Amino acid sequence: MALDGMGCQRLSSPHPACSPGGRQPGPPAARTACGTVASMSQPSPQPTEPVVCSAKGCRASASYAVVWNNPKIHAPDREKVWTACEQHRDSLADFVRRRGFLLRVDPL
């Protein structure tokens, strides 16, 4: 298997992300395991494992999404999500609220 300089398998026609100036116009993109660019406009598949709380050391099932954004480093439409169990919902939300980052808390 021949690999190009970015570690992608060589195809008869190069992958757009592997060609010079490989960024293509369109929706935001993310790197896949092989280093190619995948569109983020497609919905994510449903997780096959239970969603766990984001609080340090907690392995409980999450029931809430704490949605936040740091306006100093994130675009206004970017949403970061921490998942929270019932016990940690308020503490995680308060942590980002005190910094002015909290957008909302949604049930999962």
TORNU-438692 format. One line per field, with one value per residue: residue number from 1; residue in one letter; x, y, z of N, C-alpha, C in turn. Coordinates in steps of 0.2 Angstrom, whole numbers, plus 5000, padded with zeros to 4 digits. Layout:
residues N
k	NUM;...
r	A;...
n.x	X;...
n.y	Y;...
n.z	Z;...
ca.x	X;...
ca.y	Y;...
ca.z	Z;...
c.x	X;...
c.y	Y;...
c.z	Z;...
This chain:
residues 108
k	1;2;3;4;5;6;7;8;9;10;11;12;13;14;15;16;17;18;19;20;21;22;23;24;25;26;27;28;29;30;31;32;33;34;35;36;37;38;39;40;41;42;43;44;45;46;47;48;49;50;51;52;53;54;55;56;57;58;59;60;61;62;63;64;65;66;67;68;69;70;71;72;73;74;75;76;77;78;79;80;81;82;83;84;85;86;87;88;89;90;91;92;93;94;95;96;97;98;99;100;101;102;103;104;105;106;107;108
r	M;A;L;D;G;M;G;C;Q;R;L;S;S;P;H;P;A;C;S;P;G;G;R;Q;P;G;P;P;A;A;R;T;A;C;G;T;V;A;S;M;S;Q;P;S;P;Q;P;T;E;P;V;V;C;S;A;K;G;C;R;A;S;A;S;Y;A;V;V;W;N;N;P;K;I;H;A;P;D;R;E;K;V;W;T;A;C;E;Q;H;R;D;S;L;A;D;F;V;R;R;R;G;F;L;L;R;V;D;P;L
n.x	5004;5003;5008;5004;5012;5005;5001;4990;4982;4987;4977;4970;4965;4970;4965;4955;4960;4972;4980;4990;4987;4975;4963;4945;4932;4917;4907;4912;4926;4933;4947;4950;4954;4964;4969;4963;4950;4935;4918;4908;4895;4887;4875;4880;4883;4872;4878;4885;4888;4884;4882;4893;4895;4904;4911;4925;4932;4919;4908;4895;4879;4875;4863;4861;4866;4878;4880;4892;4903;4918;4920;4932;4940;4933;4922;4907;4896;4900;4898;4903;4902;4898;4894;4883;4878;4864;4869;4880;4876;4873;4885;4894;4888;4888;4902;4906;4897;4901;4912;4906;4903;4893;4880;4868;4858;4854;4842;4846
n.y	4994;5011;5026;5043;5059;5063;5052;5046;5033;5031;5036;5033;5046;5060;5062;5076;5082;5078;5084;5098;5113;5108;5111;5112;5122;5125;5116;5115;5104;5089;5080;5063;5046;5042;5054;5061;5073;5074;5078;5088;5090;5080;5070;5064;5046;5037;5034;5018;5014;5018;5035;5043;5053;5069;5073;5073;5058;5052;5039;5038;5036;5048;5061;5074;5087;5099;5113;5124;5138;5146;5162;5169;5160;5152;5151;5160;5151;5139;5125;5118;5103;5096;5081;5076;5069;5067;5071;5079;5089;5102;5107;5106;5114;5126;5129;5132;5143;5153;5158;5164;5156;5147;5141;5134;5121;5105;5091;5074
n.z	5000;4995;5003;5004;5008;5019;5025;5020;5011;4994;4980;4964;4960;4969;4986;4991;5003;5004;4994;4988;4997;5002;5008;5007;5001;5011;5024;5041;5046;5051;5057;5052;5058;5049;5045;5035;5029;5036;5034;5045;5045;5044;5054;5070;5074;5085;5101;5106;5118;5136;5140;5150;5165;5165;5176;5186;5190;5191;5186;5183;5174;5162;5162;5158;5147;5148;5141;5133;5130;5126;5123;5120;5114;5106;5091;5089;5086;5090;5101;5115;5125;5140;5148;5161;5177;5188;5200;5198;5189;5193;5199;5188;5179;5186;5187;5174;5172;5181;5175;5164;5153;5151;5141;5141;5149;5145;5145;5142
ca.x	5000;5007;5005;5006;5015;5000;4999;4984;4983;4987;4972;4971;4965;4972;4960;4956;4963;4979;4983;4992;4981;4969;4956;4940;4926;4911;4905;4918;4928;4937;4952;4948;4960;4970;4972;4959;4945;4928;4913;4905;4888;4883;4874;4884;4879;4870;4883;4883;4889;4880;4885;4895;4896;4911;4914;4931;4931;4912;4907;4888;4876;4874;4856;4861;4871;4880;4882;4896;4907;4922;4920;4939;4944;4928;4917;4900;4891;4903;4896;4906;4897;4900;4888;4882;4873;4860;4873;4885;4873;4874;4892;4897;4885;4891;4909;4906;4893;4905;4917;4902;4903;4887;4874;4861;4858;4848;4841;4848
ca.y	5000;5017;5031;5050;5063;5064;5046;5043;5028;5034;5034;5035;5053;5061;5064;5083;5084;5076;5088;5104;5117;5103;5113;5113;5127;5121;5115;5113;5098;5086;5074;5056;5042;5042;5061;5064;5077;5072;5083;5088;5092;5074;5069;5058;5040;5036;5030;5011;5013;5023;5041;5044;5060;5071;5075;5069;5052;5050;5034;5037;5038;5055;5063;5081;5090;5106;5116;5130;5141;5151;5167;5171;5155;5148;5155;5160;5145;5133;5123;5112;5099;5091;5077;5077;5065;5071;5073;5084;5094;5109;5109;5107;5120;5132;5130;5136;5149;5158;5160;5167;5152;5143;5143;5130;5114;5101;5084;5070
ca.z	5000;4995;5006;5002;5013;5024;5028;5017;5005;4988;4976;4957;4960;4976;4990;4991;5009;5003;4989;4991;4998;5002;5012;5002;5004;5013;5031;5045;5045;5057;5054;5054;5060;5044;5044;5030;5032;5036;5035;5052;5044;5045;5061;5073;5075;5092;5105;5108;5126;5139;5141;5157;5168;5163;5182;5187;5194;5191;5180;5183;5168;5162;5161;5156;5143;5150;5134;5135;5124;5129;5118;5119;5109;5101;5087;5093;5085;5093;5107;5119;5129;5146;5151;5168;5180;5192;5206;5196;5185;5196;5200;5182;5176;5190;5185;5167;5173;5185;5170;5159;5147;5151;5136;5143;5152;5141;5147;5137
c.x	5005;5004;5008;5010;5011;4998;4993;4986;4982;4981;4974;4970;4966;4965;4961;4960;4971;4983;4985;4987;4975;4963;4951;4935;4920;4910;4912;4920;4932;4942;4950;4955;4966;4972;4968;4954;4939;4923;4909;4898;4884;4881;4878;4880;4878;4876;4880;4884;4886;4885;4886;4896;4903;4914;4920;4930;4924;4911;4899;4885;4874;4866;4856;4867;4872;4883;4886;4900;4911;4923;4927;4942;4939;4924;4911;4895;4894;4900;4900;4901;4900;4894;4888;4877;4869;4864;4877;4883;4875;4881;4896;4895;4887;4898;4909;4902;4897;4910;4913;4902;4897;4882;4868;4863;4852;4848;4843;4843
c.y	5006;5022;5038;5053;5064;5058;5043;5038;5032;5031;5036;5043;5055;5064;5072;5085;5083;5080;5094;5109;5114;5105;5115;5118;5122;5121;5114;5106;5095;5081;5068;5052;5042;5049;5064;5068;5074;5078;5082;5089;5086;5073;5063;5052;5040;5032;5023;5010;5019;5029;5042;5051;5062;5074;5071;5064;5049;5045;5033;5039;5045;5056;5070;5082;5097;5109;5123;5132;5146;5156;5169;5166;5151;5153;5155;5154;5139;5131;5117;5109;5095;5087;5077;5072;5070;5074;5079;5089;5101;5111;5110;5113;5127;5134;5134;5143;5154;5161;5164;5163;5148;5145;5140;5123;5110;5094;5080;5065
c.z	5000;4999;5004;5008;5019;5028;5025;5012;4999;4983;4969;4956;4967;4980;4991;4997;5009;4998;4992;4992;4999;5005;5006;5005;5006;5021;5035;5044;5051;5054;5057;5056;5055;5042;5038;5033;5031;5037;5042;5051;5044;5052;5063;5074;5083;5095;5106;5115;5129;5140;5148;5159;5166;5170;5183;5192;5194;5185;5180;5176;5168;5160;5158;5151;5145;5144;5136;5129;5128;5123;5116;5114;5105;5097;5091;5092;5087;5099;5110;5124;5134;5147;5158;5171;5185;5197;5204;5191;5187;5196;5193;5178;5180;5188;5179;5168;5176;5180;5164;5153;5146;5146;5139;5146;5149;5144;5141;5135
